[in-house]
Amino acid sequence: MIRKSHPELNSSLVTAVRDQASDMLKRLKLKKKPTKKNDSSIRLNHNTFRLLTDSKIISISTISGRKKYAIKIPSYFSKYDFKSSESARIKTKKGRIFMDIIVEVITPNPHKVKKVIGVDRGVYNPAVTSDNTFFNSRKLREVKGRYKYLKGCLQRAGTRSAKRHLQKLAGRERQFVTDVNHCISKKIVNKDCDAIALEELRTGSMKRKGKVGKKTRKLIGNWSAKQLLSFITYKAEMIGKSIILVNSHFTSQACNRCGDIRKSNRKGKIFKCCVCSYTLHADLNASRNIACLAKGVMSRLVVNQPNVACDELKASLREELRANIVTSFASI
């Protein structure tokens, strides 16, 4: 159909157009016809462009054949060793043309794991590490609260200019949250360790009705834990550090000293063991439990999830967590 109406397009450009149209329909969930502005972005795949980093030239497929253009690559990216260019997007901003290029980077081999730090991610503290580092979200919550108030005022106004302002606010808020997660992930990855352990969080199940209140569901909905994980992962891989994901069951209920597991151990931000009276900040205790679980994972040659019922799986996880905590504490 596209080749008949636009015979000047080669097969690679037709494929790129088809993929972009499919993504637009998927984003709108087939509820309405997607619209595209004349100056909107153009997506390219690895067949429709080629990046020549040495000569700083990019070759692009057009309806008039291949065209070569000189590009300016910021000096910041010179420290990366590019393996290949995967895709790109051409866009205009304030009369200037920019090109976002996704490249595959050569990463070093992972270090031999000797030291592991655990990271507990939360709503009020975006990250707490097992070496007593707290990343507070007070400023993040203040900025989000201010944006929430402004968005409420604009939504009540309902004018065209208010809707345009709403779109700008949404973009600014996303940029701010992304910047915060970049800063946190950079500090975590630069710590003195060979591996970073994190929980496998499933925020969808945490938001189910009956488990938490409406206010808490909103906090979880605005939580950017997945983005923080992706930033930590790719930054760690760039410098040869391993990422270990552990099961999140009981990490907030287990005592990091004696291994006792019960819900009553944790009350709000404070963790106090009902057996040994060990008292610690709840997020710090959880991060140390995550580190202990990661050490147990690293000590096993084969890590397979047992094919058992849910209750049996939780029981085995409980025993594994308790055993790892007791072993780790005894070796200190």
C-alpha angles and dihedrals in degrees: 000000000000092000091053095050094039109029091166091071117094122223095262093055091047090053091049091050092049093050093048092048091049091052091050091052091046091051091053091043090231090287096123141005111274119237126212127197121226092243096042122127125286120220122214130189129207091274096055100050141028127200118215102194097181095057094029092233129135124205116208132186112236136169086264095052130262117345127191123212133182113238135192114232114196113244089237090076094053090089091066123087106220118211099183142334114248107182142341143199127211116208140163125230124180092341095310127109119232132181124207110203125192111207136180110239126206107243125200122247113272117266121248104267112244103139126038128187123197123221123202114198120205145163097247096033108034090202138002119183127209091243091069099265116143123195105200122208098202094113091043092053092046092053092044090049091052091050090047091054092048092048090051091053092048093047090053090051092054096188125139093251089050090054091050089050090050091057091051091049092051090053093048092049092051091049092050094050091046091051091050092050091048091053093047094046092048092053092047095048092048092059121114100266142103098220137024120213123205137170125258097239123194105195092178093068090043091061096053115127116259094033101070137011128259093259092052091047089056091050091050090046091056092044114116098200093131092054091049090052092051092049092049091047099053094040091051093048090052091063099036100260121141127234117216119193116200134187112272096215115124095351090123094043101046123093110235091212107046102012096238112156123202137126094240090065091078124057112173113302095347125081116201119172114229091211108042099015091235106168126198142138105288095231092048091050090050092050090053090050089052090052090050092051091049091054088053091051092050092050092060120079095206121035111193125161108240116242097233138123121283095255092047091048092052090048092052091047090050092053092044092051093047092048094048092048094049092046092047093048093048092053094054 
